[in-house]
Amino acid sequence: MTAGLGLLLWPLLLAQTSAVQPADATVHVFGLVANPGPYAWSQAMTVREAVALAGGYVEDGSKNGLEIQRMVDGKLVSKVATEDDTVEADDVVMVRGEPFRPGVTRGASLLLGRCAACAS
């Protein structure tokens, strides 16, 4: 009878251990986000979700300027990322801005009601 009970409990144990996460697992979000810093990581978290935890993009932040930095075999590895990429515990998500384009200005010229890039 005890052997049968053990077989019944086995799927329950598998379900509990497969959802185990490191207690203090974090993902760090830096760059052009509203509130850069460490945030609680969860399994299957995407870059989009990590950026949202950090308050979203600031004015110059871009979903086209995403990077994931991760330690692999003691070395820092960086890769270009998309919002749909999955982050792992202890990853760093870096949000950069749109590439600088000479002759295109933002801010002050728009406040004046004209576009500096459109001027002839």
VENTADA-V597570 format. One record per residue. N is the residue number from 1. SS is DSSP state (~ for helix, > for strand, _ for the rest). PHI is phi in degrees with one decimal (NA if undefined). NEAR is the number of other ideal C-beta (glycine too) atoms within 8 Angstrom. Layout:
BEGIN
N,SS,PHI,NEAR + N,SS,PHI,NEAR
END
This chain:
BEGIN
1,_,NA,4 + 2,~,-69.3,5 + 3,~,-63.8,6 + 4,~,-64.2,7 + 5,~,-64.2,8 + 6,~,-61.6,8 + 7,~,-66.8,7 + 8,~,-71.1,8 + 9,~,-79.8,8 + 10,~,-56.1,8 + 11,~,-61.0,7 + 12,~,-65.4,8 + 13,~,-64.1,8 + 14,~,-61.6,8 + 15,~,-64.3,8 + 16,~,-72.7,8 + 17,~,-76.8,7 + 18,~,-73.2,6 + 19,_,-97.7,7 + 20,_,-70.9,5 + 21,_,-124.8,9 + 22,_,-56.3,5 + 23,_,-57.3,4 + 24,_,-112.9,4 + 25,_,-65.1,10 + 26,>,-132.9,10 + 27,>,-125.8,17 + 28,>,-105.3,11 + 29,>,-119.9,15 + 30,>,-130.5,10 + 31,>,101.2,10 + 32,_,-88.0,11 + 33,>,-124.9,15 + 34,_,-64.6,7 + 35,_,-134.8,6 + 36,_,-63.1,7 + 37,>,149.0,8 + 38,>,-84.6,5 + 39,>,-137.3,11 + 40,>,-62.5,7 + 41,_,-90.3,13 + 42,_,-131.9,6 + 43,_,-59.3,5 + 44,_,69.1,5 + 45,_,-66.1,10 + 46,>,-99.7,11 + 47,~,-58.7,15 + 48,~,-56.2,8 + 49,~,-67.0,8 + 50,~,-64.6,14 + 51,~,-63.7,15 + 52,~,-62.9,8 + 53,~,-60.2,10 + 54,_,-85.5,13 + 55,_,89.6,7 + 56,_,85.7,9 + 57,>,-72.7,11 + 58,_,-85.3,8 + 59,_,-47.7,4 + 60,_,-92.1,8 + 61,>,-69.3,13 + 62,>,-140.2,12 + 63,>,-69.5,7 + 64,>,-90.0,5 + 65,>,-120.0,13 + 66,>,-96.3,17 + 67,>,-145.6,11 + 68,>,-110.3,14 + 69,>,-114.1,10 + 70,>,-147.3,12 + 71,>,-83.3,7 + 72,>,-130.2,6 + 73,_,52.4,3 + 74,_,79.2,4 + 75,>,-120.9,6 + 76,>,-78.8,6 + 77,>,-118.0,8 + 78,>,-116.3,8 + 79,>,-143.3,7 + 80,>,-65.8,4 + 81,_,-126.7,10 + 82,_,-115.8,7 + 83,_,-63.5,10 + 84,_,-89.5,6 + 85,_,-67.9,10 + 86,>,-89.0,7 + 87,_,-101.9,12 + 88,_,-106.7,7 + 89,_,-55.7,9 + 90,_,72.5,10 + 91,_,-68.5,12 + 92,>,-115.0,10 + 93,>,-103.0,17 + 94,>,-107.5,11 + 95,>,-109.5,14 + 96,>,-107.3,10 + 97,>,-96.4,8 + 98,_,-62.6,8 + 99,_,-59.5,5 + 100,_,-68.2,4 + 101,_,-122.7,6 + 102,_,-56.1,4 + 103,_,88.8,6 + 104,_,-105.7,7 + 105,_,-114.8,8 + 106,_,-120.6,6 + 107,_,83.2,6 + 108,~,-57.9,6 + 109,~,-67.3,10 + 110,~,-71.8,9 + 111,~,-65.4,6 + 112,_,-81.1,6 + 113,_,87.2,4 + 114,_,-138.0,8 + 115,_,-103.5,7 + 116,~,-62.4,9 + 117,~,-71.9,7 + 118,~,-92.2,6 + 119,_,-66.9,6 + 120,_,-104.5,2
END
